[in-house]
Amino acid sequence: MIHTLKAKWQPLLGLGLFVGLYILASQAIDFNLAVFLTSIPGFIRFIIVEFLPPNLTALPLYVEPILNTIFVSILASVIGALLAFGFALLIAKRTTPFPKVAIVIRGALAFVRNIPMMVWASLFVIIVGIGITAGVVALVFFSVSFLSRVFADALDDIDKGTLEALTSNGASKLALIHHVMIPEFLPTFYGWVLFLFEINIKASSILGLVGAGGLGYELKKSLDLFKYHDASALILVIVVLMITVEMISNKIRKAIL
């Protein structure tokens, strides 16, 4: 009987919780649903009249920003993956030579990882100036903090039985890392680096909004100058670039893994 009553009232309780959270959040930020709904027709009109069609004649001007975005992503992914692998060896329980130091490194990487990438990009724009360098450094920070934990978990997940068998036969820790752990880890390494490259392509297209170069910087300029048809073309380029990179990455991943 009690179970039946619970099942009966649970959906209503869930709905009441969501409604309560909505009321609390909307009052906290002074959100007006009526204003939002009435603004939709204006938004649609803006997209149709002011934003579309894309100014495709401007596409040749974006070849360099497109290439810059791709090269920034490649550079950040390569540097980030190599540094992350080194950090992973230091923080993985099975490979670290300094367990106490590993705790400190894990904490530092968690700190870096939990600061949004746009914040890092904004800081590096202030430090190194507007341009691609700020974007590269921001992406490297993100890549290292993200991949280090993933790589460390992958190293710790390697079959324990094989390692114990080789250890009992006199294999050193360095030999285990070189001959067993790294070969088993490589497929994971390649798969995650490809995934990271996809993320970095998307991120580098956006980081330009805070002055970190690439397609995002061109998009910001178009919006600031009210060249909405140019901005529409840039958004189209970004979408096509992301889809293309994802398709190529999936094919490479299938071929390797």
N, C-alpha and C positions, 0 to 999 in steps of 0.2 A: 504493500500500500504506500509506504513512504517512498519507495523507489519510483512508483507510478506518479506520485505527486511531484517528485523532483523532475522527472522527465517532462511533465506537463508544464511546469513553471519555468524551467531552465531557459527556453527560448525567449520568454518575456523578460526574464531577469537580464539576459544578455542584451536584448534590445534596449531595455531601460538604462543599462550601463553605458551603451554607446550614445544614447540620447543625452544622458547626463554629462558625459565627457565632451560632446559637441557643444552643449550649452555653456559649460565651464570655459572651454577653449575660446569660443566665439566672443564671450563677454570679456575674457582676459585681453584679447587683442582687438576688441571693438570691430569684429567682423560682421558685416551686414549681408545676409544671404540675398536679400531683395536687390541690393545694388549689384551684386555679382551676377545675378540672373539677367538683370536689365542691361548689363554691359555686354552680354554675349552677342546681340545683333550688331553692335558697334565694332566688336572684335572681328566678326565675320566680314563685315563691310570693309574694314581696314585691310584684311588679308586679301580679299578679292580685288579691291580697287587700288590700294597703295602698294601692296607687297607683291602681287602677282601681275603679269608673268615675270619669271626671272630674267634678268638682263644677261642673256647668254653671250652677247657680243663682248662682255667684259671678261669672259673666261680666260683668254690668253694672258691677261694681267695677273692671274692667280697661279700661274705655273710655278713660279719661284716660291710663293708661300706654301703651296702644296708639297713641293719637294722639301722645303725647310721643315714642315710638319713631320714628314716621313723620316727624314734624317735625324731630327731631334728625338723621335721615338726610338729609332734604331740605336742611337748613341746612348740614350738613357737606359734602354733595356739591356744592352751589352754590359755597360759599366755596372748597372745595378745588379745584374745577375751574377757577375763575377765577385763583386763585393759581398753580395748576399750569401754566396756559397762559402766564402771565407768566414763570415759571421756565423753561418749555420754550423760549421765544424766546431766553432768555439762554444756555441750554446746548446748543441745537441747533447743529450745525456750520455750517449754511447761514444762520442768522439771528443768531448771537451777535455783538455788537460788541466783546466782550472775551473772546477765547479763553482767556487764562490764568485769568481770573476764573471762567470756565465750568467749569474743572477743579475748582476749589475748591468751587463750588456742587454739582457732581455728587457730589463726595465727601461733602459734608454731607447731601445728600438720600439717598445710599446708607446713611449712618450711621443716619439716622432710619428708613429703610425696613426695616433689618435688626433693629430692636428691636421685639419683638412688641407688638401693639396693646394687649394686656392690661397690659403693663408700663407703657406710656404712660398708660393710664387710671388705673392704681394711683398713679402719680406725680402726676397732675393732681388726683386725689381728695385727696391730701395737700396739694397747693398751693392749690387753690381750694375744697376742701371737697366733701363728699358731695353728689351731685345731677347734674342734666342738663348743667350747664356743663362739668364734667370730661369727660363723654362726648363732647360736641361738639368740644372742643379736641383730644381724642385722635383722633377720627375725621378732623378736619381735617389733623392731622399725617400720618396715614396716607394720606389722599386726595392731599395735595400730593406726598408722596414717591413714591407709586405712579404717579400720572398724569403727573408731570413727565417721567419717563423715557419713558413710552409716547408722550406728545405729541411729545417731542423726536425720538424715532425716526421717528414718522410724518412730521414736517416734513422730516427728512433723506431720507425715502424718496420725496418728491415728484419727479416726472419731471424729470430733470436737463436733458434736451434742450430742453424748453420754456423753462426758466429761462435757459439759455445763449443761445437764440435771441433772447429779449427783451433780455437784457443786451447782446448785440451790436448791438441797435437803439437802445441808449442808455437803457434803463430803469434807474432807480436801484434800490438794494437795498430801500428803503422801498416803492417802487412794486411791486416783485416780491412782497414780503410781503403787501401790501394787496390787490393785484389777482389774484394767482395762487396764492400759497401758502395763504393763509387760506381762500379759497373751496374749494380742493381738500381742505383739511384738515378743514373743518366736518363732513362725514359721519363721519369718524373721531372727531372731538370728541364728537358727539352719541352715537355708539355706545358709546364708552368711559365717558361720564358716566352713561348708563343702566346699564351694567354695574357701575359703581362704586356707584350707588344701591342695587342689589341686594346688593352686598357690605356696604354700610353698614347696611342693614336687618338683615342677619344679625348683624353685629358689634354693633350697638346693642342687640340683644336679649340679648347675652351680657355686654356691658360692665357692666351693672347688677349682676352678680355681685361686682364689686369696689367697688360703691357709686356707679356712674356713672349711676344713674337708669334709667327705662324699664321694660320688661317683665322684664328680667333682675333688677332690684332686687326686684320683687314676687315673682319666682320664688325668689330667695334667702331672702326673709322667710318664704315658705311652707315651704320646706325646713327653715329654722332652727326654726320653730315646730311642726314635724312635721305640718303640714297637707298631707299628701301628695296628697289628692284635689284640693285647690286647685292644687297644683303640677302635677298631671296636666292640669288644665284650662288652665293657663298654657302648658304645652308644646304642647298642642293649638292654642291661639291663635297661638303663635309659628310653628308649622308652616303653619297656614292662611294667616297673614299673608305668610310667605315665598313660598308657592306663588302666592298672589294677585298679589303684587308682581312676581314673575317672569313670570307670564302677561301682565300689563298692560305690563310693560317690553318683552316680545317683540313685542307688537302695535304698540306705539309705534315700536320699532326697525324693524319691517317697513314701517310707514307712512312713516317718514322716509327710510330708506335704500333 
